[in-house]
Amino acid sequence: MKRLLYSGAGLLLIAVAFLTFNLISGLTLSNARLDLTEQKLYTLSEGTERILAGLDEPLTLQLFYSDAATQDLVALRNYARRVEELLKTYVRAADGKLTLQVIDPEPFSEREDQAAEYGLQAVPLRAGGERIYFGLAGSNAQGDRQVIPFFPLDQEEFLEYEISRLVNSLANPQLPVVGVLSGLPLSGGFDMLARQPSPPWMIIDEIRQLFRIESLQTDVDQIPEEVSVLLLVHPKQLPEQTLYAIDQFVLRGGKLLAFVDPFSEANTGTGLPGEMDKSSNLDTLFQAWGLRMLSDQVLLDGAYALPVSLGAGQRPVRHAAWLSLPAEALDQEDVSTANLETLIMASAGVLEPLEDAKTTFLPIIRSSNQSQPVDVQRLAMLDNPESLIRELQPTGERYALAARISGPAQSAFPNGIEGQKDGLKQAANINLLVVADTDVLSDRMWVQVQDFFGQRIPQPFADNAGFAINALDNLAGSEALISVRSRSRFDRPFTVVDRLQREAENRFRIKEQQLQQRLAVAEQKLAELQPNDPEQALELTPEQQATLQQFLEEKLKIRKELREVNYQLNADIEALGRSLKFINIALVPLLLTLGVLVLWLIRRRRA
């Protein structure tokens, strides 16, 4: 047998068997893969499978990809293969309800005209050069069409969500209606401070992909019947008729998502008198619904404080009123916050249930136990965010920043209002979500927006939009896309590093302050001892010269201790980095080598 293996015929037989195996596996297992990623990023999510299982009619997907024009673009071709493989996975899971066509829209062809007609984005390879297409068009039996104009390479983490959104929109062409009543310029406006028009908030573009938006005026006296969910954002000084309309909408079974704020930093004002008030509340309605937002109070949190930059050359400081809320701050059993990783809020308020409330108050976003409510005027007069951390006196309590309210409720206007006396008085069950922050929706808190040949491409760094749309999906009765969206981010936060940094800052902050005070005193003493005229320095007595030298040495010593404190701030993080490098570079190969040697010794003894 050994002679056959080492002979020319044996080697030829092995080569033929190897080629045969590769050929058969390439034909039969071309789409097989083993997904070992923690979040199963390359496996269709449960939400996608539910969408595909619920298809009642066949859908057609057309992938327009300029294959001939991208022969030299390796990265784009690899990504195109990934998109095509994922679409084929959709086709297999849809059990005959999806048809996929891959089209190469060559220049000056009817297929290129078709791609342009569908609204796909043509991107030039170079100035004045050939243009390429890489987008998806879908259609249903009624002729409705949805498109993804172009698949950006840096947005792969949202690939399944975008495709599932397209399929879901085709399967359910009648989008739920979201009524938007806002005291902030969500749809764009004019920035008085910058003296230029402001673009629409990206959150509105995200909502518009899944819902039909109906804008409502602040003096509306009735919420339209077709509105499925009412979105209230910073409702300031609403008239009684509007409050009554909201009250009746909720009592008749309408769903509500309300963003209120004790200090809205997004409320930059219009320059008119009275615009200094940045707060919004729904006290009258909240009381009827069994909750309240603490009046004139914002929340500071030392554990979730967001690092912010004060300028070039300065080290970042942690802003205790700007909160980076990790997964442990979010209710993982509520569909609106489950599987989200990070939310960023600014100057948020505190919600709490009333003692005699009949409704159920369920917090879905909470602070850490290193938090404390403070007067809102503290932020209005803030000049250095670092001072908030120094002044923080944690209460040990976790406060609710957002809550779900449900259960029986009475009308906030039991006797109606003038001209409307025959409204509903109570409801057996209401369903609403209240968030004590409006800045969570502003672009700077969750997304960077890039212009891609006239198309606004969002690059999220937090899950704020995911939370808002999850809440709207849930309230509107559609939960299929939530699991797809919630796992859509590849980047993972360095939770251990963040914890080490917080602990180091807490450990050395007091010592640094003491050293800074000693340094200031030493410098003041030196300034008093040193004469303004250099010639007078020779007139100092030996005792004065000795004292001067002592303070100079004290100053150098304190500066050295300050450098040591700053070094120690990152010492634990650097030690962690060295440990990880040792494990990856040396320890793992060493263990593998020892394992092989032990296995070899065992086999040798047996032999």
N, C-alpha and C positions, 0 to 999 in steps of 0.2 A: 504493500500500500504506500509506504514512504517513497519507494522508488518511483511509483507512478506519479506522486505529487511533485517530486523534484525533476521529473523528466519534462521534455519539451511539450509532449502531448498533455501531460498533467497541467502544466502552466496554461496551455491554450484552453483546456477545459475550464479552469478556474476563471479565466478572462471571459469566456463565453457565458458562464453562469453569472458572473458579475454584471455584464452588459444586459443579459436577459432580465435579471432582477431589477436593474435600474429602469429598463424599458417598461416592464410590467407595472412597477410602482409609479412611474411617471404617468402612465395612462390611467391607472385605477385609483391612485392616491394623490392626484395632483392638487386637490383642494383640502387634503387632510392636514391638520395642524394640532399641536398640543399647546394649549394656552396655560403657561405657568405663571403669568403675571398675577399679583395679589388681587387686583380688582377685576380680573377676567376681561381685560380691555379688548381682547380679540375674539370674544365670544358674544353672540347676540344676547342682549339683556332681556330680562323677563318682560319689560315694557314693550320692546320691539316684537317679541314673539306674540304678545297679546294683540298688538296692532295687526300683525300679519294673520293671526288666527281669526280676527274679526272682519276680514275683508269679505264683502258680499258680492263684489263684482270684479272682473279682471281689470288690472291696471297695466299700463305700458310704460317702461322706463327706457330712455334713450341716453346713453352715455356718449357725448361728443368729445372725442379725444384726437388731437392732431398727431397721430402716430408717426407718419412719415417726416414731419417737420421737427420732431424731437429726438432724432437718432443720437445726437451728441449730448443730450441732457439726461445724464444717468439718474440724478436724484428725482427728477420729474417722472421719468419712466418707471422707477421703482414705486413711487407713490401712486402712479396710475394703475400699476399692477395690483397694488393693495386695494384701491378703490374698486377695481373690477372684480377682484376676489370677494370683497365684502358684498357687492351687489349680487353676485352669483349665490352667496350664502342666503341672502334675502329671497332669491327666486326659489331655492330649494325649500326654505322654511315656509314659503307661502302656499305650497302644495297646488301649484298650477294657477294661482290667481295673479302672478306677476310674470311679465314677459320683459326680457332685457335685450336691447339692441345696442351694439357697440358700433359707432359711426365715426369714420375719419373724414372730417369736413375739409377736403383738399381745396386749395385756393381756386377761386373762380368756378366752383362747382355748385350744383343745385343743393348739395348737402351743406355747403357753407352758407348759402342763402337761407336754408332752413334753420340753421343754428342762429343766425342773426335775427330771423323772424321770431324765434322763441325768446329772444332777449338774453342770450348767452354772451358772456364777456370775452372779447377777442383781445389777447395780450400780445403786443409786439415783442419779438425776441431781441431786437435791437432797433435803433433809430432808423426808420425808413425800411426796415426789414420785414420778413414774413411774420404773420400773426398766427398765434396758436389758440386753439380752443381746448378747454378742459372743464366741462360743466355737465350738468344732468338736467334733463327735461322729462317730466312725467305727465301722463294724461289718463283720464278715466273714460268710461263709456259715454258720459254726457258731454265730453269735449272740454271739461275743465282742465286747466294746465297749471302746473307748478314747476318752478325751475330753481336750480342752484347755479348762478351765473358762472362761478369759477371755484375750483377747489384749491384754496391757498395751501402751500406746503407746510406752513407753520401753524395750521389749524387742524392737524390730524386728530387731536384729542376730541374734537367736536364732530368727527366724520359720521359716526353712527347716529348721533342726535339729529344732524341736519338731514340725513337720508330718511330717518324715521319720521321726522316732522313733515317732510315732503309727502311720504306715503300716507300719513295720517290726514293731512290736509286734503289729499285727493279722495280718500275714503269717506271723509266727512266734510264736504265742501261748504256746508253751512256753519260758519264759525260762530262760536258763542260771542255775545255782545258784552263788552265791558264799558260801562259808563264811567267816564273820568271827570272828576270835579277837583280841580287843583288850584291852590293859591301860589304855586310855583310855575315857572315857564317851561313845563315839560316838553311842549311842542316847539320850543324856540321863542325868542323874543329879542329884546334890545338890552344889552348890558350897559347900564348908565355909568358904571365905574370905568369900563374899558372903552366906552363911547363907540361901540360897534355891535352889529347883530350877533346874537348867540345862537348856535345850532340847536336842534332838538336833542333832548337827552337820549342817550343810547338805549335806556330802558324802554322808551316808547317804541323804538324800532324793534326791540326784542318782543314786546307784547303784541305788536301789530302782526307778527308772523303767525301767531296762534289764535288771535282774537280779532273781532271787528270792534274798533274803538268808536264810541260816540261821546263827543265832548259835551259837557253840561255846563251851563252858566251858574255862577254863584248865587243867583236869585231864582233858580228853578223852583217851581211850586209843586212839581210832580215828577217822579222818576218814571221814564217810559217803560211800558210793559215788557218790551223785548230785551231789556237789560237783564243779563243773567247775574252779573257781579258788579257792584258799585265800588269803584276805586276812589277813595278820598285821600288827597295828598295835601297836607298843611292847610286844613280848612280854617281860615282866619275870619273871625267876626261874621259868621254866616247869619243871614236874616232869619227871623222866626219861621217864615214860610218854607225856607230850604231845610231847616232842622226838622220841621214837621214832615216834609216830603221824605227825608231819610228815615225818620221814625216809622212812618207807614210802610215804606219799602221793606224794612227789616221785619216788621210784624206780619206782613203778608207772605213771608218766606224768602225774600230776597237776600242774597249773600253780600257781605260787606267786608272789604279790606281797607282799613284806615291807618294812615301814617300821620301821627301827630308829633309835636315836638315842643319842648320847653325853650329851645334855643336853636333855631334852624340856621346853620351857617350858610346854607344855600340860598337863604332869603337875603339877597344883597340889596333889595329895595329898588325903588324907581326914582329916588330923590325927592319924593313928595313928603309933606309933613305927616308925621305919624308912622313913618316907615321904620322907626327905630325898634318897634316891637317885633321881635323875631319868633314869638311863641304862637302856638295854635293848640286848641283843645276843643273837646266836645263835652264839656261838663254836664250840660243838661241831659244829653243822651246817655252819657256814661253812667250817670246816677241811676237812670232807669234800667240800664243793662247790668248793674251790679259791680261796677269797677270805677276806679278813678286814677288819674295821673297826678303824682305829687306836684303841687303847685309851686312854680318858681324853683324847681330843684333839678339839677343835672347830676349824672352819676360819674364818679371817678373810680378807676379800677387799677390797682397797682400790678396785678398779675397779667392782665390782658392789655396793658398800655401799649400803644403802637409807637415804634421808633420813628421819629421824624427828623429831617435834616433842617438845621437852622441856617445853612449857607455853606459855600465852598470853604474847605479847610477846617470846618468845625465837625466834631464828632456828633453823631446822631444822639438825640435825647428822647426819652420815652414820654409821650403825651398821655397823661392819665385820663383825659376826657375823650381821646380818640382810641377806640377799642378794636383790637384784632381778636375776634371771638373764635376760638378753635372748636373742634367737634364736641368736646366735653361741655361746652356752653350751650349746645343745641340739643333739643329733645329728639333723640334718635328713634322714637316711636311715633312721632308725628310726621305725616307724609310731606309736610311743607319744609321740614328741616332735616329729615333722615338722609344720611349719607353725604350731606354737605360738609366741607372741610373748613372753610374760613368765611366769616362775615366781618365786614369793617363798618363800624358806626362812629359817629362824631357827636359829641355833646348830647347823648341820649337821655331820656327821662326815665322815670320809674313808675311802673304800673302795679296796682295792688287791688285785691277784691274788697268790696264793702262788707261790713260785718253782717248785715241783715240780707245779703244778696241771696236770691233764689237761683240764680244762674251758676253754672260751673265755670270757675276761673282756672285755666290750665296754662301755666307758663311754658312757652316753647323756646324762648331765648332768655338766658339768665347770666348774670355777672358771676365773678368768682367771689370767694369769701374775703378777698382783700379789697373790698370796695366801700365807698362812702358817698351818700348824696351830699351835695353842697349847693349853696345859693347860686342861682344862675348869673348873678352879677359878678361872680368871681371870674367867669369866662369873658364877660363883656369888657373887663378891665385887664385881661391877661396880656402880659408882654413877654413872658418867658415860660414855655410849657413845663420846663424842668421844675419850676417852683411848685407845681401841683403835686408832684411825687413827694417833694420834701414836706408838704403840708398834710399829706394824706394820713388820716387816722382811721384805719379799717374798722368796721363794726363787727366783722365776722359773719355777716348775713349775706345771702345771695339774693339779689334783687331781680325782678322780672322786667325785661326790656321789651318783650312781646308776649302776647297771650291769646289763646283761643277761648272765646266766650260762647257758651251754649246753654240751652235750657229755657224754662218759662220766663217770660218777661212782660212787664206792664208798659203801656205807652208813657212816654215822657210828657205827653199832653193829654191827660185823661179827659179833659173837657174840650179838646180840640182847640182850634185857633179861630180868629175872626173870619167868618165866611166858610169855614170848614169844621162842622160840628159832628159829622156822622162818620168819623173815621174809626179804625180798629182801636180797641181798648187794650187788648192783650194778645199774646201768642203762646201756644203750648211749647214751642221750641224756636229759638233763634240760633243763627250760626254766623259768627263773624270773627275776624282776626284783627287785633289792634297792635300796632308797632309804635313805640314811643321814640321814633326818630324818623326824620325825613331825609337827612343827608345820606342815609344808606342807599338811596336811589340815585344820587348824583354821580356823574361819570368819574370824578376824581377819587371816589371811594372804592371803585371796583374794576375800572377798565381803562385801558389806553386805546385810543381810536386812531387808526392809520388810514390814510387816503390811498386807495389802490385803484388807480386809473378812474377816479371819479366815484368809486364805490367805498363806502365807509366799512372798514373791517375792524371789528372789536377784538381786542386781545385782553381778556379778563385776567386779573390777578387775584380776584376774590369771587365768592359765590353769591354776591348780592342779587344779581339778576335771576339766578337760579332759584333763590328763595322767593322772590316776588312772583315769578311765573309759576313755581310750584304751588304757591298759595292760591293764585288765580285758577290754576288747573283744578286744584282740589275743590275750591268753592264752586267752580262751574260744573263739577261732576266728572271731569276727565282726569284720570290718573295714569294713563298708559305711558305718557312720555316722561313722567317724573323720574323713574329709575334710570332711564337713558341719560337724562340731563344731569342727574345728581352724581354720576360717576365719570363725568366727561373730562375731568382734568387730570393730566399726567403728573404735574409737579406735586411733590409731597413736601409739606412743611417740615423744617428741622426742629421738631418739638424738643428734643433733648438739648440742642444748642440754645434754643430760646430760653429754656428753663435754667440752664447754667448761666446764661447772660443775666437773667433777672436776679438770680441768687447772688451773683458777683456784684451787681450794682447795689443791691440792698446791703451787702456786707461792707462795701467800701465807700458808700456814699457819705456816711456820717464821718468817717475818718478823713475823707477828702475835704469835707466842709471845715473840719477842725484845722487841718493843715492850711487851708486857704485863709482862715482867720488869723492863724499864727503868722503866715507870710505877710498878710496885710499889716499886722502890728509891727513886724520887723522892718518892713519897708518904710513905715511911718517914722519909726525911731531913727532909721538911717537918714531919712530926709531932714529930721530935726537936728541931727548931729553934724551932718555935712554942711559946711559954709557955702554960701552962694559964690563967694570970691575964692578962686583956687589959691591965691596968695595967702589967704587966712588959714589955710590948712596947716601951714608951718607953725601957727600960733597955738595949736591944740596942745593941751597938757598931756603927759604920758598916760594919765588915767583916762582922758577923753579918747585918746588914740586906741587904748586897749579896749574900751567900750565899743568904739566904732568897729574895730577888728572883730570883736565878739559878735556883733550884729551881722556883719558881713558873712562870718562863718555860719551863723544861725540861718541866714537866708539861703546859703548854698545847701545846707543840710535839709532844710524844708523842701527846697526844689527837688533835691534828690529823692526824698520820700514821696513827693507827689508823682515823680516819674515812676517810682516803684508801684504806687497805687494804680496808676493808669495801666502799667504792665500787667498787674495782677487781675485786672478786669477781664482780660482775654486769656489768662494762663490756663484755666480749666478747659476752655474751648480748644486751645492749642494742644493741650495734653490729650484730649479726646481725639483730635486729628492725628496725633502721632500714634496713638493706640490703634486706630483704624488702619493707618498705613502699615503698621507692623503686622496686624492680623491679615490684611489682604496680600501684602508683598512677601512676608516671611513665614508667618505662622501656618497659614493654610497649605502652602507648598511643602513645608516641613512635616506637617501632619500626614499629608498624602504620601510623602516619601517614606516616612516611618511605617505607615500602613502597608505599603507595597513590600517593604523589607520584612515586616512581620509575616505577611502572607507567603513570601518566598521561603522564609525559614520554616514555616509550618509545613508547606508542601515538600520541602527538602527532607524534613524529618520523617514525614509519611513515606517518602520514596525510599 
